[in-house]
Every structure is written in C-alpha cells, then in structure tokens.
Amino acid sequence: MDETSMDTRLDTWPSGYTPVNLDQHDSVRSHVYHRLSVEVARLERRIESLRLTKAPHAAIIIATYERMIERKKGFMNKWGMEDRRAL
C-alpha cells in the first residue's frame, strides 16, 4: 500500500465518529476519561439491575463487573484522571 492510498483512507471517518487529536495530550486524556467514565457508569447500572433480579448467576456477574469497575477506576487514578463527577 502506498502513502497516498493510506492518507486517503485516514481522511474518511465513519459517520458519527469524532477523531481524537493524538498529538495533543489533553485531548487524548479527555477522550480516554470520557470513555472510561461512560463504561463505569454503564457497569454500575448493570449491577443495580442485576441486584433486583433473582438470576442464578447474578452474584458471579456482579463480582466480575465490580472487578472491572475497580480496574477502570484504578487506571484512571494511576494516570491522574480524578473523578470529575464529584466536582
């Protein structure tokens, strides 16, 4: 593949996709923080709905989701992405 075809392909973004400025640290940090926050909130909602059901394996799924949340929050903490919802 030559450079021109690669450049052309990179200039076409999927519908609804917002490209991230990879050369700007704050842009990447903001994008990653937003994605992780959305994922954590989604997992927290799933945990709440699982607690209301009597599914046989709900406890295992809840424990797995809680570990995922801990890892995502740990990553955010390690990279200085404090919880902006508390502000």
Secondary structure, 3 states (H helix, E strand, C coil): CCHHHHHHHHHCCCCCCCCCCCCCHHHHHHHHHHHHHHHHHHHHHHHHHHHCCCCCCHHHHHHHHHHHHHHHHHHHHHCCCCCHHHC
